[in-house]
């Protein structure tokens, strides 16, 4: 399985790819709920803001991790595309990388809407929402791979 996955996508894409599967749904819902509670806005507004920010963050994450993967392969080449000894480690490392990127990207994006929607303590809100979201995503992935 890892060999096939290593041919199809770079291991640093793992956290981004998993978000677009059914495994990402609980994480996204958790992020929306944390955002809604923290900001005291309607579920619909929270959903639209969080989903929009996550789409932008996901695209940026794919671009950034693609660049990291190219740099990694340039400086630390793996001579067999199907036998990368660091695939699992890099896939696991993709989660904290994606979380930090998401916090920054979503904060910058939602800052544009801060006055319109009266968003408060936005950086703290995004940090907590994303930490909860990525924790749930990690647990969900871990449980699904135990089967």
C-alpha positions as CSV (number, residue, x, y, z in Angstrom):
1,X,0.0,0.0,0.0
2,X,2.8,2.5,0.9
3,X,4.6,1.7,-2.3
4,X,1.6,2.5,-4.4
5,X,0.9,5.6,-2.4
6,X,4.4,6.8,-2.8
7,X,4.1,6.6,-6.6
8,X,0.8,8.5,-6.7
9,X,1.4,11.3,-4.3
10,X,4.3,12.7,-2.2
11,X,4.1,11.6,1.5
12,X,3.9,15.2,2.6
13,X,0.5,15.4,0.9
14,X,-1.0,12.9,3.4
15,X,-2.7,15.3,5.7
16,X,-4.1,17.3,2.8
17,X,-5.4,14.2,0.9
18,X,-7.1,12.7,3.9
19,X,-9.1,15.9,4.5
20,X,-10.9,15.5,1.2
21,X,-12.0,12.0,2.1
22,X,-14.8,10.9,4.4
23,X,-12.2,10.8,7.2
24,X,-12.0,14.6,7.1
25,X,-15.7,15.2,7.8
26,X,-15.5,14.9,11.6
27,X,-12.5,17.2,11.7
28,X,-14.2,19.8,9.6
29,X,-17.4,19.7,11.7
30,X,-15.3,20.0,14.9
31,X,-13.5,23.1,13.4
32,X,-16.9,24.7,12.5
33,X,-18.3,24.0,15.9
34,X,-15.3,25.4,17.7
35,X,-15.3,28.5,15.5
36,X,-19.1,29.0,16.0
37,X,-18.8,28.7,19.8
38,X,-15.8,30.9,20.0
39,X,-17.1,33.6,17.7
40,X,-20.8,33.4,18.8
41,X,-22.1,33.4,15.2
42,X,-24.7,31.3,13.5
43,X,-23.8,27.8,12.4
44,X,-24.4,28.8,8.7
45,X,-22.0,31.8,8.9
46,X,-19.4,29.7,10.7
47,X,-19.8,26.9,8.2
48,X,-19.4,29.2,5.2
49,X,-16.4,31.0,6.7
50,X,-14.6,27.8,7.8
51,X,-15.3,25.8,4.6
52,X,-14.2,28.7,2.4
53,X,-11.0,29.2,4.5
54,X,-10.3,25.5,4.4
55,X,-10.7,25.3,0.6
56,X,-8.1,28.0,0.2
57,X,-5.9,26.4,2.9
58,X,-6.1,23.0,1.3
59,X,-5.0,24.4,-2.1
60,X,-2.2,26.3,-0.5
61,X,-1.2,23.2,1.4
62,X,-0.9,21.1,-1.7
63,X,1.2,23.8,-3.4
64,X,3.5,24.2,-0.3
65,X,4.0,20.5,0.3
66,X,4.6,19.9,-3.4
67,X,7.4,22.4,-3.2
68,X,8.8,20.7,0.0
69,X,8.6,17.3,-1.7
70,X,10.5,18.5,-4.8
71,X,13.2,20.1,-2.6
72,X,13.4,16.9,-0.5
73,X,13.8,14.7,-3.6
74,X,16.3,17.1,-5.0
75,X,18.6,17.2,-1.9
76,X,17.8,13.7,-0.5
77,X,16.9,11.6,-3.5
78,X,15.2,8.2,-3.1
79,X,16.4,6.0,-5.9
80,X,13.2,3.9,-6.0
81,X,9.8,5.6,-6.3
82,X,8.2,2.5,-4.7
83,X,10.5,2.0,-1.8
84,X,10.9,5.3,0.1
85,X,12.2,4.3,3.6
86,X,10.9,7.6,5.0
87,X,7.4,7.5,3.5
88,X,5.5,6.8,6.8
89,X,7.6,9.3,8.8
90,X,7.0,12.0,6.2
91,X,3.3,11.2,6.0
92,X,3.0,11.6,9.8
93,X,5.1,14.8,9.7
94,X,2.6,16.2,7.2
95,X,0.0,16.6,10.0
96,X,1.7,19.2,12.1
97,X,3.0,20.9,9.0
98,X,-0.6,21.1,7.6
99,X,-1.9,22.3,10.9
100,X,0.5,25.1,11.2
101,X,-0.1,26.2,7.6
102,X,-3.8,26.0,8.1
103,X,-3.7,28.2,11.2
104,X,-1.7,30.9,9.4
105,X,-3.5,30.8,6.1
106,X,-7.0,30.7,7.6
107,X,-6.1,33.5,10.0
108,X,-4.8,35.7,7.1
109,X,-7.9,34.9,5.0
110,X,-10.5,35.4,7.7
111,X,-8.8,38.6,8.9
112,X,-10.4,40.2,5.8
113,X,-13.8,39.4,7.3
114,X,-13.0,40.3,10.9
115,X,-14.8,43.6,11.0
116,X,-17.8,42.6,8.9
117,X,-18.6,39.5,11.1
118,X,-17.2,41.0,14.4
119,X,-14.7,38.2,14.8
120,X,-12.7,38.4,18.0
121,X,-9.4,36.9,19.0
122,X,-9.2,35.5,15.5
123,X,-5.7,34.0,15.8
124,X,-6.4,32.2,19.0
125,X,-9.7,31.0,17.6
126,X,-8.0,29.7,14.4
127,X,-5.3,28.0,16.5
128,X,-7.7,26.3,18.8
129,X,-10.1,25.3,16.0
130,X,-7.3,23.8,13.9
131,X,-5.6,22.1,16.7
132,X,-8.9,20.4,17.6
133,X,-9.6,19.6,14.0
134,X,-6.2,18.1,13.3
135,X,-6.3,16.1,16.5
136,X,-9.6,14.6,15.5
137,X,-8.3,14.0,11.9
138,X,-5.2,12.3,13.3
139,X,-7.2,10.1,15.7
140,X,-9.7,9.2,12.9
141,X,-6.9,8.2,10.5
142,X,-5.1,6.2,13.2
143,X,-8.3,4.3,14.0
144,X,-9.1,3.7,10.4
145,X,-5.6,2.2,9.8
146,X,-6.0,-0.1,12.8
147,X,-8.8,-2.0,11.1
